[in-house]
Amino acid sequence: MGNMNSFLNRNELERLDSTFATHPEYQYKTEFQSHEPEFDCLKSMEIEEKINRLKWCSTSNGSLFILSTNDKTIKLWKVKEKKVKKVSEMEHHSVVCSENDLLSEGSFMSELDKPPTTNGYNLDWAEKIAKDTLSSQEVQTKITHTEEATRANCRKVYAHAHDFNINSISNNSDGETFISSDDLRINLWNLEISGQCFNIIDMKPLNMEDLTEVITVAEFHPIHCNLLAYSSSRGFTRLVDMRQSAICDHSARILKDAEYHGSKSFFTELIASISDMKFTNDGQHILIRDYMNLKLWDMRMDSSPVAVFKIHEHLRPKITCLHCKNRKDLTQNSTLAQWREQRADSSRSLVRFRQLSDLYNDDSIFDKFECCISGDGLHFATGSYRFAQDLILQQHV
């Protein structure tokens, strides 16, 4: 077998390793209803119960806390395991009786029927209560059993702070604060204070017609509690330092790939929109996902990403500014026949636009894909459509 495997290429070996007769089944530990459908009477709009983001909160005592948010409301949940006693069988025993039954029985006894007492206490009565209580405990031990159940309790509700739909939440490394962002604003919250927040980034222009970009995702630095990053629909990722000012309107660093600085097509700005962003655990790199690519940036180098993983390269338009190129060739003493041939090539290339245009027509080009990083920072994962497998990447950083 060793000699046979040596003649197989890597793809065939991976296919053999990943072949399973049945797919593994995963069962959830518990479930609970985080949000309910609501109706905003002031704006006359329905608020769906759909969860947009989930974040685990780090605690020092090992308790499990989860931040969950829909379009408007953020909730803090505490998840804990409790031992619950469940009754498997109910048995009625004639000997078992409660203390209240015994007391009510004694209240109807005449003075002659009552047994003698010593030092004001009825000895026979006390012995009867002790005996019946012991019998009750013995029966309960036989008919019940103990199970471990997971319960979730809502501890805080953070609401009425966003005019637009919330797209991301992120915990701070200080363990006390978190941020929430919508299309135009980013708010800073304290976990213990649900009725107040501070606006630290506001991109809303005085005239909404002047709006050129919106916030798509925001993330705190995993180590430095004063640093955060947020990305936009134009493909920019801005790093800000909250120590500079209360309103973080000046970016300490801007990450923008030079790929989009050149010629542009109709789809350029659409596919440049950043849908997700993650810091590595050491805080030295940022993983950014747009519609076409997954990019790895070094915090110390903002000129270009250190690695680009092409996810949807087969959808990329191939005729960007071909007409401009043809006009340039025409001015360089090219013959009319050559120009017509180039125009024919350009028309044939229009077919390559078909996939992106179809995605635009059915709004699929606005789909958001997330990304994640393994704990050791060596493996990345993101998603794609059904005709392409979910992508798992490995990169030494």
N, C-alpha and C positions, 0 to 999 in steps of 0.2 A: 504493500500500500504506500510505503514511503516513496518508492520509485515512481508510482503512478501519480501521486500528488505533485511530484516535482515537475511534471509536464503540464499541469493545470495552471492557468493564469490566476491572478489574484481574484478577479471577479467571480470565477467559477468556484474557487475555494470559499469565498464569502457566502455565495449562494448555498453551498452545501452546509455551511455552518449555521445559517439562519433558517433552514427548512424545518418546520415543526408540523407534526401531525395535527395538533390542535393549538390554538392560540391560548396563552395564559389568561386566566380570568382574575380580575381584581375586584374586590368588594370594598365599598366604603366603610369606614369605621362608624360614622354617624352622619346624620343630616339634620338640618334645621332651617326654618324659613327666616331668612335674613331681612328681606324687605317685602312689603305688601304694595299692591297698586294704590296709587293716591291720585288726587285731583287738586290741582292748583286753582283755587277759585279766583285769585287776582288776575291770573293770566289766562284763565279758561283753557287749561291744557292738562292732559293726563300724564302722570308720571309712572312709567313702567316699573315693575319690580325687578327688571333685568339687572344683574350685577355687572358693573363695568370693571372693577378692580378688587383684588384681595391682597392683603399684606399681613404677614406675621409680624408681631411686635416682640422685640427682644426684652426679656425680663431677667432680673437677677435671681429670683427665687424659683425659676423653672415653671412658672404658670404659663398657660397658653392663652395668648390674646390675639385676636384677629380684627383687623380693620377691613370693613367691606363698604362699598359705595355703589349706589345706582346713579342716575343722572343728577340728583339734587341732594341726597342725604347720605351722610357717612355715619356708620355705627361701629362701636367698639364692643366686641364680644369676648367673653371669658369662657373658655372651653375647659371642662374639668371632668375627671372620672369619679364616679360615686358608687359606693356599694349599695345596691338596692335589694331589699328582701321581697321576694315574690311568693305568694301563697299558691302552692301546688294542689292542695286539697283541703277543704273545710270539713271539720268533724265537730259535731256537737256532743259534748260529754256531760252526762248528768251531774258528775261530781264538781265540774268547773262552774264557779259562780263568782261574780264580781263582788267587790267590797261594798258597793252601793246596794246590791241585793241583800247582803247580810245585814246592813244597817237598817234597811227598810223592814226587814223581818223582825229585828229587835224592837222596833218602834211600836209594834202591835202586841208585844208580849206584856202580860199582866205582871204585877209586882210579885205574885206568888210563883209564876213560871220562871222568873229570872234566876239564874244560878248565883251562888254566893260570890262575893268579891273580896279581894284582899288589897288593902291600901288604895281603894278606889278603882281598881282595875278588875275587869272580869277575866279570869284566867281561862275558862273554857272558851269564851268568845274569842280571845286572842289566839288560842291554839287553833280554833276552827279557821280563822282568817289566814294564818300562816300555812295551814295544810292546803286550803283551797288555792292560795296564791302559788304554792309550789306545784300543785297539779296543773294549773293554767300554764306555767312556764314550760313544764315538760311537754304539754301538748303542742305549744307553739313551736318548740324545737323540732318536733317531728313533722309538722306540716308546712314548714317554710324552708326556702333555700336562698342563698345569696348570689347575686350576679353583679358584674361590673358594667355600669352604663355610663355613657358619655353625655353630659348635659352642657348646653350653651345658654348663657345668661347675658342679656344686653346690659352693658354697664354705662355707656354714654351714647348720646345722639347729637351729632354735629350737623345742624341744618340751617337753612335760610342765609347762606353766605355766597351762593353762586347764582348769577343770572343766566349763565349758559351751562350746558351739560358738562359734568365732571368727566375728565378723560383719564386722570391718573392721580394716585396718592403715593406718598413715599415717607417712610419712617426715617427719623434722624438718628445718627449714631449716639446722641446723648441719651436716648431712651425716654425723653420727656416730650418731644415735639414731633410734628409731622407736617407735611405740606399737602395741599390739594390744589389741582389746577383744572381750569376749564379752557375754553378757546382763547380767552383774552386776559385772564388774571390767574395769579398764583397766591394762595393764602397760607399763612403760617398759623398752626394750631398748637395748643398745649393739650396733652392727652387728658389732663385732669379738669380742664375748663372747656365746657361745651358751648357756652353762651357767648364766646368772644374769640375773634381771630384777627390777624393783622395781614393787610394786603402788602406784599413785598414786591410784586411785579404786576404792572398794569400796562397792557399794550393797546388799550382801547383808544382810538383817535377821537379828536373832537368831532370830526365828521366821519361817519361810518363809510362814506363813499371813498375815503382815503385809505381804507383798510387794505393792506397788501399781503398779510400773512397772519396765521393764527398759531397758537400753541398746541402742539400735538401730544407731548409727553414731558414730564418733569421728574427728576430723580435726585435724591440727596447723595452726597459722597459717602461711601461706606466707613470712612475713618474720620475725616475732618468735618465736624458738625457745622462749620461756617460756610462750606462750599456746596453748591448745588448746580445742576445742569438742566437745561430745558431745550427742547428741539421745536422746530417750526415746520410749517407746511412748505416753506421754500427750501428746505434742506439744510438750514443752519442749525448748529448746536452751540449754545452759548453757555459758558461757565461763568458764574457770578460768585462774589464773595460778600456775604451778608454783613461783614464788619465794615464795609466801606460806607454804606448809608442805609437808612431805613427802607428807602425805595431802591431796589436793585435795578436801576434803569441803565447802568453802565456795565457792560460785560468785560470781565477780566480776560477772556479769550473766546475766540469764535472759531469753530471747526466747520470748514466748508470745503468740499471736494472740488478740485479744479476741473473735474470732468464736466461740470455744469457751467463753467465760466465761458466756454466757447460758443459755438453756434447752437441755436435752440430751435426746437420744433414745437408743434402744438402740444405734444404730450410731455415735453421736458419738465415743466413745473409740476405736472400731475405725478409723474413717477419719482420726482425728487422729494416729495413729502415724506417725512420720517414718521414711521408708525410705532417704533419702540426703541428703547435705549436702556442699556444695562452697564453698570460699572463692574469690573472684576473685583474680587474680594480684597486685593491689595490696593485698589484705587488707582493703579498706574495706567489702566487701559479702559476704554469705553467701547462697547459693542453697539453698533447702530444699524438698524434695519430700515431700509426704504423699500419701495415696491419692487425694485429690480435686484438690489444687492444687499449683502450683509457685510459691513465694514468694521474693521478693528482699528481704532485710533490709539495712539500713544499720547498721554496727557502732556508729555514734554515736547511734542512735535505737532504743531497745528497746521503744517503746510499740506500734508496729504496723509491718508490712512496707511498704516503699515501693512495691511492685508485687505484684499477685496475678494469676497466670495460671490460669484455670479449665480444668482438663483433663477432669475427669469430672463436670461440672456436670449433665449429663443423668441422672446416677445419684443425685443428691442427693435425700433424702426431703423432701417438701414439707409434712408435717403435724406438724412438731415442736410438741409441747405444744398441739395443737388442742383436746384435751379440757379442758385447763386454761383455755384461752381461752373455751370454751363455758361452763364453770362460772362464770367471771367474768361473762360476758354474762347468765347466768341471774339472778345476784344483782343486776343492774342493771335490775330491773323489766321484763325482756323477757318476752314472752308465751310460753306453752307451745308454740304453733305455730311461733314463730320459733326456739325452741330445738330442736324436732324437725327443722326445716329445716336448721339448722346441723349437727345430728348426721348427717343424710343426706348433706350435703356432705362431712362428715368421712369417712363410709363410702366414698363415691366416691373420695376422695383416697387411701384405703388401697391402691388399685391402683398408685399411684405408688411404693409401697414394694416392689413386686414385683421390680424389677431388683436392688436392693440385697439383698433377702432371698434371691433366687436365688444371688447371688454369695456370700452367707454360707453357704448350705447346701452349696455345692460347694467352700468354702474359698477361693474366688477373691478374696474381700475382704481376705485376708491376703497377696496378691501384693505384691511389692516392686518399685518402679520407680526406676531410677537417673536422675541428671541430670548434665550436664556443661556446661562453659563454654569458649568459644573462647579462644584466646591473647590476643586484644585485649580480651576482656571484654564485647563487644557482642552476642554471640550465645549463646543458651542452647538446649539440646536435652534432651528427655526422651522417654519412651515411653508407649504406651497399648495398648489391645487392638486386635485385627485390624479391628474395625469402625470404628476411628478411626485416621487416619494418625499416624505418628510426628511429634511436634510440634517444630518449629524456631522459636525465638522470637528477636526482636531487641529489645534494650533499650539505650539510651544511659545509662550510669551515670557 
